[in-house]
Amino acid sequence: MLSYRHGFHAGNHADVLKHVVLVQLLKHLIRKETALWVIDTHAGAGGYSLEAGYAARNAEFANGIGRLWSRRDLPAPVRDYVQQVRAVNPDGVLRSYPGSPQIALQMLRPQDRLRCFELHSTESRALQAHFRAAGRRVAVVAGDGFAGLKAVLPPPSRRGLVLIDPSYELTEHYRDVGTAMRDALQRFATGTYTVWYPLLQRREAEHLPQELQRLAPGDWLDVSLAIMAPAADGFGMHGSGLFVFNPPWNLEAPLREAMPALVDALGQDAAASFDLQFRQT
């Protein structure tokens, strides 16, 4: 569990989907004046160089944000996301990629708060250094985000967005997601929760969205992006998805606009596709 480094995958197709959705969530949630808490349970290092280190080794970003960077025909929800990446690349050259907590901080207002958890010791030190100048608006905890949720829910303002993004390297992570969500919904039933999941040919991954649907007490949204056909040998990730508990009203509208463009830009074969389902009561 402690071997995973998100830097290897920074800016790839899964990050693109995750952060397109995150930006739209935040756009909706900050419309209300009341303070918003963003809680990231698996925050990573906060930001990543695309020119050196882990991200440069496999250069997964080339088939993710790299395919969007110079496009001028993107729909507004995708442009919103690219704008957040441009904020950390002010000279217009794609050199750095912001993780979820950095994108959140860029969009949050003075009254809002960001709480980050990261279990990997090296990543947590990097995250603390990344936000050293952010002041009291940001708190970084070097520890298990699943366990840490219990200490921060419900947030004082009773408005919160929780990001749950484990690596799923261990089968137990699927169980941990379900356990964490059951507890979180008991503590803070009205919060907005976003759970990222991989598209893999394994039973736990295939069943997770349905299990999350069964846990949802109210509205939910499930969006996924497949960039290619599943591998013939059954191995490898062919896409990813996000399940959102208590999504803001009408979140599906900007995603319906964004997803065809992501299929077009990021798809690697004719099987590339998206799926968008939701329940709105």
N, C-alpha and C positions, 0 to 999 in steps of 0.2 A: 504493500500500500504506500510505503514511503519512497518508492522508486519513481513514481510518476512525476514528470515535469511538463507542465503545460506549454512551456516554451517551444517544445518540439512541434507543437500543433498550432501555434499562435497565428491567427489570421486565416485559418483554413476554412473550408466550407461550413463546418459546424460552428465555428466562431461567427461567421457571417450571419447564419440563420439566427443564432442565439442573440446577437447584438442588434440585428434589425428589429427583432421582437422587443428587446430591452429598451431600445430608444423609443419605440411607439408606446410601450407601457409607461415610461417616465413622462413622455409628452402628455399623456392623458392624466396621470396621477398628480402632476404638479400644477394642474389647473386650479385645484382647490388651495385656498390660502393656508389651511392647517398644515403644520409641519409633517413631513413624510420621513419615515425611517426606511433606509435600504439596508438589508442584512444579507451578506454574501457568505454562504457557509463553506465554500471551497474557492477562496479568492485568488489563489495563485500568487504571482509576483507583482501584479498591478500593471505592469507594462513590459514590453519585450522589444529588443532590438531585432530587426529583420536583416541586419547586415553582418552580424557576428553571433556566436554562441549557438544555442540550441535551435532557434528558429531558422538559422541559415543552413543547418546541416541537411535537412530534408526539404527545406523551402516549400512547405505545404501552403504557405500564404500565396504562392504564385498561382495556384488554382482556386484561391479564395478571394481575398480582398484584391489581389493582383489583377484579377479579371474584371474588377469593377472600377479600379482606380482612375482610369483614363476615359471611361465611358461618359458620354454626354447625353445619352438617351434613357437614363434610368428614371423610373417613376419616383414620385416625391418621397414615399416612405424609405426607399433604398438610398436616395440622395441624403435624407436626414441622417442615416447611419454613416455614410461615407464622410459627411461633414464632421462627425465626431472623430473619425480617424484622422481627418485632415487637421484637426485641432492640435494633434501631437506631431504633425509634420508641416509646420508653418511655411517651409520653403517649397512646398509642393512636390517634394520627392518622397516616395514611400520608403521610409527608413525605420519607422517604429510602429508598433501596434499596441493600442490600449486594451488592457483587460477589462472585464466587466466592472470592477470597482472604480477604475479610472473614468470610464464612460459615465458611470453614475455620478461621480463627483463633478464632472464637467457640466452636468445638466441640473444638479441639485441647487437649491436656493440657500441663502444664509440660514434660514430657520430649519433646514433639513439636516439629517444626520446619516452617517454611513458607518456601519459596523461590519468588520471583516474578520473571518476566521480562516486560518490556514494551518494544517497539521504538519506539513513537511517543514523541517527546521530551516533548511536553506531558503526555501521559498518564503517562509514567514519573515525571516530576517530581511530579505529583499523587499517584501511588502512593507515592512516597517520603515525601511529606508526610503522607499518610494513616496510614502505619505508623511515623512518627517516634518515637512513644512505646512501640512494641512491644518494643524491646530486641533482644537477640541471637536470640530465637526466630524472627524474621522477617528475611529478607535480600531486597532488591530490586535487580535488575540491569537497567540501561537497555540493552537489547540484544535480539537475536534469540533467541526462546525455543527454536526448533528447534535452532539451533547450541548454545545453552546447555545443552541436555539432556546433551550429551556430558560436560560438566564435573561433573555432579551425580549421574550414574548409574554404578554403583549407590550408593544412600545408605549411610552408615556402618552404620545399623541393619539394613540389608537388608530393610526394610519401607517401601514407598512407594506413594503414589497420585499419578499424573501426570495433570494436566488439560490437554488440547490443544484449543484453541478459537479457531482463526484466523477471520478475517472471510470468507474465500473470495471476496473481491472480485476476486482475480486467479486465472486458471485454474491458475497454477503452485502455488497453495496445496494443491490436491488432490494433486499430485505430491509436494509437500513433506511432507504428512502421511504418505504411504506410505514415503517415504525415512526420515523421522524414526522411524517405528514399526519399520522393519526394523532400524535401528541400535540403537534402545532395547531391543528384545527380545533382541538379541545381547549387550548389556551387562548387562541386568537382566531375565532371562526371567520371573522370578516376580513382578514388580511388577504393580500394578493400574493400567491405563491407561484413560482415558476420552476418547473423541474425539467432539466435537460436529460435526454436519453439518446443512446446510439441506436441506429438501425443495424442490427446484427442478426445472423442466422443462428440464434440460440434462444432457447425457450424463455429464459428470464427476460430478455430484451423484448421479445415479441409480445409477451403477456403484460409488461409493465403499463402501457397506456390504458389497457382495460382495467387493470387493478386500480389505477389512479382515478378513473371514471367512477368506480364503485365507491371510492373514498370521498368523492366530492359531495358536500352537502347541498351545494347550490349550483351556480353557474360555473362552467368550465369551457376551456378552448384547447384544442389539440392540433398543432400544426407540425408537419414533417416535410422534409426535403430529401428525396433520393437523388443522388447525382449519377448513379450508374446502376446497372443490373447487379444483383447479388452474385458473388463469385461462385464459379462452378464447384470449387473445392469447399465451399461453405465457410471460408474464413474471410476476415476483413470487414470493415465498416463501409457500407454503401450509402450512408446518409445519416441523418439525425432528426430529432424532433424536440418539441417543447410542449409540455402540458402546463396550462395555466389555470389555477384555482382562482375563482372570483375575479375574472378579468374585467377591466373597465368596460363600460357599455360601448358597444360598437367597435371593439378592437378588431373584429374580423374584417372590417371594411378596408383599412390600410393594408392588412395582410393579403387580402384578395388581390389588391393592386400590386403588391410587392412580389408575391410568390412566382407568377409566370416569368417575371424578369430574372429571378434567381435561377429558375430552371434553365432559361435560355443562356444565361451567363456562365453558370457553374456546372451545367450538365456535361457529362463526359461520354455518354452514349445515348442511344435512342430510348433507353428505359428511364431516363431522368424524368422526374415527376414530382408533384407535391400533393399533399392531402391536407384539408382543413375541415375540421369538425368542431362544433360547439353546441353548448346547451345554454340558452338564455331564457330565464323565467320572468 
